[in-house]
Amino acid sequence: MPKHSIVNVECQCGQQLARYEKDAPGHLVKMYLRNILIDRAGVFLVEPPLEVGAQIFCPSCEKRVATVQMIHGQPAAKMNQGAIRPINT
């Protein structure tokens, strides 16, 4: 049975972005939108839903934190490693 971790995702500037249920161990490379538990900054789970190719920016410092892509047939935020605080589970 896979081990799930709940992680807080933050921008380098300290802005809290999301609370996420991470499926696998290792660095946070992508966030499946379905696994986002709380969108603290209101940038991931918006209406209408983000389209593939949409860029996601930190509302505080305006750095690009992710780009929406289809990964394994599911919409996911591909994280910009230089813009978020490191997460390793």
C-alpha atoms as one frame of an Amber mdcrd trajectory, in Angstrom:
protein
   0.000   0.000   0.000   1.475   3.386  -0.985   2.387   5.840   1.727   0.705
   9.231   1.413   2.167  12.390   2.897   0.371  15.659   3.520   2.698  18.565
   2.695   2.445  22.349   2.832   3.567  23.976  -0.400   5.101  27.448  -0.073
   6.662  29.931  -2.460  10.263  30.998  -1.822   8.859  34.327  -0.569   6.977
  32.504   2.225   3.464  32.727   0.720   1.509  29.556   1.539   0.194  28.118
  -1.714  -1.482  24.797  -0.958  -1.842  21.757   1.253  -1.237  18.682  -0.894
  -1.564  14.909  -0.534   1.668  13.550  -2.012   1.495   9.984  -3.353   5.162
   9.004  -3.608   8.378   9.698  -1.727  10.903  12.192  -3.083  10.912  15.808
  -4.244   7.705  17.621  -5.164   7.941  17.739  -8.956   4.248  17.815  -9.854
   0.956  18.279  -8.059  -2.071  16.457  -9.448  -4.897  18.966  -9.138  -7.187
  16.241  -7.726  -4.797  15.766  -4.762  -4.802  19.407  -3.656  -6.586  19.426
  -0.310  -6.555  23.187   0.338  -5.727  25.873  -2.221  -4.502  28.459   0.300
  -3.590  31.091  -2.296  -6.556  30.458  -4.620  -4.330  29.860  -7.650  -4.754
  26.134  -8.401  -8.444  25.244  -7.999 -10.086  28.115  -9.836 -13.285  28.371
 -11.838 -13.284  27.783 -14.727 -10.577  25.096 -14.311  -7.077  25.925 -15.526
  -6.277  24.789 -19.060  -3.173  22.908 -20.184  -0.360  25.412 -20.640  -1.718
  27.867 -18.075   0.965  29.417 -15.902   0.445  29.727 -12.153   1.969  32.672
 -10.297   2.477  33.419  -6.608  -0.020  36.136  -5.620   2.554  37.720  -3.308
   5.809  37.970  -5.310   4.403  37.122  -8.770   7.005  34.402  -9.498   5.837
  31.572 -11.774   5.430  28.604  -9.441   3.949  26.054 -11.874   2.595  25.297
 -15.329  -0.485  23.128 -15.917   0.222  19.966 -17.928  -1.464  16.648 -18.586
   0.565  13.958 -16.794  -0.569  10.327 -17.043  -3.882  11.611 -18.449  -4.593
  13.884 -15.471  -4.235  17.650 -15.084  -1.270  18.503 -12.890   0.772  21.521
 -11.890   4.400  20.953 -12.974   6.284  22.804 -10.253   9.006  25.399 -10.893
  11.671  24.121  -8.483  13.348  27.524  -8.213  10.160  29.206  -7.012   8.948
  26.881  -4.250  10.498  25.896  -0.947  12.040  22.418  -1.177   9.843  19.484
  -0.155  11.284  16.009   0.144   9.311  13.162   1.714
